[in-house]
C-alpha cells in the first residue's frame, strides 16, 4: 500500500529512495544502470531540481555484494 502524501514546500530538502519488489534488485546490469541514471538526469532537468547527492546501491540480502 502506498504511503500518504507528504507536505511539500518550496526550498525544502527531500530524501527519496527506490526499492525493488520484495526487496529485489532495482538494477540488474549495466544497461539498467544507464537507463536509471538517464531517467534521473532527465527528471532533475525537467523538474528544475538541485540534486545535492546521489548513490546507487544494489544490496543483496544474505550474500556478498
N, C-alpha and C positions, 0 to 999 in steps of 0.2 A: 504494500500500500504506500502511496506517495506521501511525503511529508506535507504538512500545511505550508502555505506560502509564508515567507518571512517578510518582515518590514524592510523596505529598502529606502535609502536616502542618498541624495547627491553627495559625492565626495566620500562615500563610505568605502571601507576596505572589506573585501569578501574573500572567504576561503572556499574554493569549490573542489569537489572530488568526483571521480567516476569509479564505479565498481562493475565488474562483470557479473553476469548471472551466477548465482550460487557461489559467489566469490571466485569465479573463474578468471582466467587471464583476459585482460581488455585488449592487449596487443599480442598477436600470435606470430609476428615476424617483422622483418624489415619493411615490407610493403604496408602492413597495417600501421606500423610506427610512422612512416612517412605520411600516410593519409591522415592520421590523427594530428600530427604536427601541422599539416597544411590546414586542416579544419580549424585548429586553434588559431593559427595566424589569421585566417580569413575572418573568424568570429571577432577577434580583437580589433581588426581593422574596421569591420562593418559596424560594430557597436561603439567604437571610439574609446575602448578601454585602455588603461595603462596597466600592463602586465609587469608586476614587480619581480616575480619569481615563478618558476615552473619546474616541476620534477616529474618525470615519467618513470614510475616504479612498477615493476612487474613481478610481484612477490609470488612465490609458490608455497602453498601451505604444506608443511611436513616434508619439504625437500630442500635441496640446496639451490639457491638462486644463481 
